[in-house]
């Protein structure tokens, strides 16, 4: 009986320490989170650039209209 218990104890330790499936799932989740963060960052940068371009175009158009009004 002691031998059976020892075998089950060793088997339990090996199973608990050798579970690599969780590590693969965690790595996949981390990779997915990094990709989402990168995509979000790129979208935010593109939005900021587009907003800045529209503001510059508006400023330029306003200056041109003001110049035409004074002539």
Secondary structure, 3 states (H helix, E strand, C coil): CHHHHHHHHHHHHHHHHCCCHHHHHHHHHHHHHHHHHHHHHHHHHHHHHHHHHHHHHHHHHHHHHHHHHHC
